[in-house]
Amino acid sequence: QVTVVESGGGLAQPGGDLRVSCAASGSLSRLYPMGWYRQAPGKEREFVASTTGEYEINIADSVKGRFTIFRNLGKNTMYLQMKSLKPEDTAKYYCYIDIITERTWGQGTQVTVSS
């Protein structure tokens, strides 16, 4: 059984920075694709960023240039570094890990951008 836990959300001011973390644990024999989605109140969940392994990274156009994703070397632990935050970045951020054909989600961590 695999579990995914996010942490590090909170309140940030517009223009500020915040980092959220994601740790996957369980029967993980190698690096697996991981990524982030976010969901704001009243809106659909949207893709933010993903990494297929150690090198390939995909970032949504809406956050490109402000957000980056990276993971601990050789581990299924991932970070989303967010810079120049905007109020529209306010959402609950969800992490996932893909193992073969199964996607496991975390419970999410709230990010609020407000002055």
C-alpha positions as CSV (number, residue, x, y, z in Angstrom):
1,Q,0.0,0.0,0.0
2,V,1.3,3.5,-0.9
3,T,0.5,6.6,0.9
4,V,1.1,10.2,-0.1
5,V,1.4,13.1,2.3
6,E,1.6,16.8,1.5
7,S,2.9,19.5,3.8
8,G,4.1,23.0,3.9
9,G,1.1,24.9,2.8
10,G,-0.1,28.1,4.5
11,L,-0.6,31.8,4.0
12,A,1.6,33.9,1.8
13,Q,1.5,37.5,0.7
14,P,1.2,38.4,-3.0
15,G,4.7,38.4,-4.5
16,G,5.9,36.0,-1.8
17,D,7.3,32.5,-1.9
18,L,6.2,29.2,-0.5
19,R,7.4,25.6,-0.8
20,V,5.1,22.6,-0.5
21,S,6.4,19.1,0.0
22,C,5.1,15.7,-0.9
23,A,6.4,12.3,0.4
24,A,5.3,9.0,-0.9
25,S,5.9,5.9,1.2
26,G,5.1,2.2,1.0
27,S,6.3,-0.5,-1.5
28,L,8.3,1.8,-3.8
29,S,11.1,0.0,-5.5
30,R,12.2,2.8,-7.8
31,L,11.4,6.3,-8.8
32,Y,7.9,6.8,-10.1
33,P,6.2,9.7,-11.8
34,M,4.8,12.3,-9.4
35,G,3.0,15.6,-9.8
36,W,0.9,18.4,-8.5
37,Y,-2.7,19.5,-9.2
38,R,-4.6,22.3,-7.5
39,Q,-8.2,23.1,-6.9
40,A,-9.7,26.5,-6.0
41,P,-13.2,26.8,-4.6
42,G,-15.8,26.4,-7.2
43,K,-13.3,25.4,-9.9
44,E,-12.1,22.2,-11.4
45,R,-8.9,20.6,-10.4
46,E,-6.1,21.8,-12.7
47,F,-2.6,20.5,-13.5
48,V,0.3,22.4,-12.0
49,A,3.5,20.4,-12.6
50,S,4.9,16.9,-12.9
51,T,8.1,14.9,-13.1
52,T,8.3,11.5,-14.8
53,G,11.5,10.5,-12.9
54,E,14.8,12.2,-12.3
55,Y,14.9,14.5,-15.3
56,E,11.8,15.2,-17.2
57,I,9.6,18.0,-15.9
58,N,6.4,19.5,-17.1
59,I,5.0,22.9,-15.8
60,A,1.6,24.3,-16.6
61,D,1.7,27.5,-18.7
62,S,-0.3,29.3,-15.9
63,V,2.6,29.0,-13.5
64,K,5.6,28.6,-15.8
65,G,8.5,30.9,-14.8
66,R,7.1,31.2,-11.2
67,F,6.8,27.6,-10.0
68,T,9.4,24.8,-10.2
69,I,9.3,21.2,-9.2
70,F,12.2,19.0,-7.9
71,R,12.7,15.9,-6.0
72,N,15.2,14.4,-3.6
73,L,17.8,12.4,-5.4
74,G,16.8,8.9,-5.7
75,K,13.7,9.3,-3.5
76,N,9.9,9.6,-4.0
77,T,9.9,12.9,-2.2
78,M,9.0,16.0,-4.3
79,Y,8.8,19.7,-3.8
80,L,6.9,22.5,-5.5
81,Q,8.7,25.8,-5.1
82,M,6.3,28.7,-5.7
83,K,7.6,32.2,-6.3
84,S,5.9,35.5,-7.1
85,L,2.7,34.2,-5.7
86,K,-0.6,35.7,-6.9
87,P,-4.0,35.7,-5.2
88,E,-5.2,33.4,-8.0
89,D,-2.8,30.8,-6.9
90,T,-4.9,30.3,-3.8
91,A,-6.1,26.7,-3.9
92,K,-5.7,23.3,-2.3
93,Y,-2.6,21.6,-3.7
94,Y,-2.7,17.9,-4.3
95,C,0.2,15.6,-4.9
96,Y,0.0,12.2,-6.6
97,I,2.3,9.3,-7.5
98,D,1.8,7.0,-10.5
99,I,2.7,3.4,-10.0
100,I,2.1,1.5,-13.2
101,T,-1.6,2.2,-13.9
102,E,-2.6,3.3,-10.4
103,R,-2.6,6.9,-9.2
104,T,-2.5,7.6,-5.5
105,W,-3.4,11.0,-4.2
106,G,-2.6,12.8,-1.0
107,Q,-5.2,14.7,1.1
108,G,-3.9,18.1,-0.1
109,T,-2.4,21.1,1.5
110,Q,-4.0,24.6,1.5
111,V,-2.2,27.5,0.0
112,T,-3.7,31.0,0.5
113,V,-2.2,34.1,-1.1
114,S,-3.6,37.2,0.5
115,S,-2.5,40.5,2.0
